Amino acid sequence: MWRTGGQVHYAYFLLALIGGLAAHISVNALNEYNDYKSGLDELTQRTPFSGGSGALQAQPDLAPKAKNLGIISALIVVIIGLFFLWRWGWSIIPLGVLGLLVIIAYTPLLTHVPLACLVAPGLGFGLLMVMGTDFVLTGSYSWAAFWASLVPFFLVNDLLLLNQFPDVEADRQVGRKHFPMTIGRQKSAVLYGVQLALAYLALILGVILGYLPWLALLGLLTMPLAISTYRGVRAHADEMEQLIPFMGKNVIINLATPLLMAIGLIIATFV
């Protein structure tokens, strides 16, 4: 909205919203199905933020339906993508192909490579979602969308990284490989802090370079919470019960920071 001066093609926005929701449903449903089939759900110690939903454990007969839901949702993403391919041309292909690869390959492949496991969540919910929405509304890529997308990129990476802390032993038994498993929780806590810092740094640089309006800096209001959360993660990286409240605060950071940033962008559109 800020880049288009308040002019939005609402039908395209609705299609982008449906596509984003379908992509989210697809990757979650397929992940739920694969975790059930691998036996991971039986091994995890479930927390409010990790360990799976337990839905398929409670009702195993729903497993094929979860798989079908994931496939159908992915097909919806493809159909919407084909429409925008017709509307805007081949430039959308890189985003579309990369998005489908993340959806399909996340659980069976990407969760077995530490670096891919780290960046895939932020790639999907940050770079691809933000830049993809910007593209389908405008027909072009922009540096504004790129810098804006870096904030959820680093934050969502951190969300999944921290949620992996309680699952290290269970994930190891099914062949997953992520950083809390390979370098340990303490070093992963430092990595968590680095990505937090990079999220805020990206926002500041986006404004300094002139790609984002200064009102986008409203996203910095969550910095005090981020600092205290990082300190808690460092202090309790190996103590799961004490870590859980900070996992909850991390969710708040993930939701509030982009929301405040978006509010700033909307206000900047009309002032």
N, C-alpha and C positions, 0 to 999 in steps of 0.2 A: 504494500500500500504506500509506504514512504517513497519507494523508487518510482512508482507510477503516479505520484502526486494525488493520491486518493482515488484514482480511477481503477476500479476492479471489475473484471469480467466475472460476474458471480457464478455463471454456469461452469466456467473453467475452474473457479475456486472450489465449487462443490465437487467436481470430478477429481480434483487434486486431493481434496479431503477424503473422499471415498477411497481413492487409490492408496493414500497413506494409511488409512484404517485397515484396508484389506491386506496391505503389506505387513502391518503389525500383527494382525490376526494370523496370517499365514506363517510367519516365522515362529510365533509363539505356539501355534497348534502343532506344527511339525516338530518343534523342539520338545513339546510335551509328549508327543507320540514316540519320538526316538529315545527320550529318557526312560519312558516306560518300557519299551522293547529291550533296551540295553540292561535294564535292571537297576539303573542309577537311582530311581525313586525309592527303591527298597533300602538303599544304603545311606541316603542323606539324612542328616539331622535337621528337620525342617524348622525354619525360623519365619517370622513374618515377612522376611525379605529375600529368602533363599530356600533352596531345597525342593522347589516345585510346588504345585498346587495340591497334589495328592488326589486329584479328581479321578485319574485313571486307575489308581490303586484301589479306590473305593468302588469304582464301577468299570471293571476291565472290558466289559462289552462295548464301552464307548470308544475304545482305541481306534477301530476302523473309522468311526465317525470323525474323530479328531484328525486323522490322516486325510480324510476326504475334505474336511473343512479347510485344512492347510492348502490342499491342491486347488480347490475351487477358488479360494481367496487369491492364490497366486495367479490363476487364470483371469480373475477380475482385474488384477494389476496389469497383466499383459494387454487385455482389451482396452483399458483406459490409455495405456502407453501407445497402442497402435493408433488410437484416435489422435493423440497429440503428435505422433509421428506424421500423420496425414496433415495435421493443421500447421505444424511448424517445420517439418522436414527432418533431415537425417541428423541434425545437431543433437537431438535428444538421445540418440542411440547409446553413447557412452554411459550416461546416467542410468538408462533403462537396463542395459545388459549388466552393469555392475550391481544394480539393485537386485535383480533376479538371482545373480550368483550369491549374493549375501543371504537371501532368503533360503535358497535351496541348499547351499553348502555350509551354512552356519554350524549346525549340530554335527553332521557326519564328518566334516573336514576341518573347518576353521577352528573349532574348539580343541583340535589336536595340535595346533601350532601356536605357541605362546604369543608371538607378536600379532598374528592374525586374530587370535581370540581377544586380544586387548583392543584392537582398533575397529573390529567389525561392528560392534554396537554403535559407536559414535559415527562410523561411516554411514550406517543405515539411518540413524535418527538425527544426525547432524548434517553432514555434507549432502547426502542424497536427498533427504527430506526438504531441507531449506533451499538448496540450490535447485532442486527439482520443482518445487512449488514456484519459485521465482521464475524459472524458465517457462513453465506452462502458462503463466500469467502474462509474460512479456515477450516470449519467443526468442530470448537471448540470455546469455550468461552475464553475470556482473560481479565485479569485485565486492560490491556491497553485500551481496548474498554470500559470497565466499567468506568474508570476515565475520559476518553474522553467524554463519554455520559453524565456525570454529568453536564458539562458546558451547553449544550442545554437543559438539564432537568430543571435546575433552571431558565434559561433565558426564555424558552417558558412558564413555569409556570407564570413568571412575565408578559409576553406579554398578556396572557389572563386575568390575575388578574387586570392589569391596564385598559384593555379594558372593564372591567366590571364596572368601576367607573361611567360612564355616564348612565348605564342601571339599576341602583339599583331599582328605583321605578317601572319601567316596569317589571323587572324580578320578583319582589315581587308579582305582580298581576297574574302571571302565575304559581306561586308555586316554582320557582327556589330558591335555597339557596346557596349563596357564601359568602366569607368573607367580601367584601365591604358592603354587606347587613346585615350580622349578627354581625360584630364587628365595623362597620363603616369605612368610607374612611380614616380617620386619622390613625387609627391603621393598616389598610390594607396598607397604605403608608409605615409604618415601616416594615411590612412583606415584602413588595416589596424590600426595602433596604436590608433586611436580605438575601433574595434570591439572589440579585445581588452580595452581598459579598460572599455567598457560592459558586456561579459560579466561581468566580476568585480564591477562596480558593481551590476549587477542582482541578483546573488547576495547581496551584502551588504545591499542595500536590502530584498530579500525577507525576510531574517532580521530586520532592524531593525523592519520594519513588522509582523512577527509572522506572516507568511504561510508562512514556512519555518522549520524548527527550526534551532537553532544548529549542530547537527552537519552540516548541509548545507554549512557553511563549510569542510569538508574539501576542497571543490573549489578552495579558494584555494591549496592546496599546489602547484599547477602555476604559480603566479604567477612565481617566479624563472625558470622555463623560458620563460614568455611574454615576460618583459622581455628576456632575452638573445636570444630569437628576433626580437623587434621590432627590437632594435639591429642584428642581422645583416641583416634585411630592408632597413632604412634604408641600411646601409652598402653592400649589394650589389644594390640594386634593379635596376640596369642591367647586372649581370654574372651571366648565367644559370648558369654553371658553379658559381660561388661561392654562388649563391642556393639551389641544390638541397638542400644539407644543412638549410637553414632551412625549406624546404618540408616536409622529413621531420619536423622538430621540430614544425612546425605541425600535422601529422597527429596526433602524440602528444598535443599540447594538446587537440585536438578529441576524442580518445578518452578521455583520462585525466580531464579536468575533469568532464564529466557523469558518468563512472563513479564518481569519488570523491564527487561530490555525491549520487548515487543510494545509495552505500554509507551515507552519513550519514543519508539519509532512512530507509533500512531499519533502521539501528540505532536511530534515534529512535522508530521504531514500537514497539519492544519494551523501551525503557528508561523 
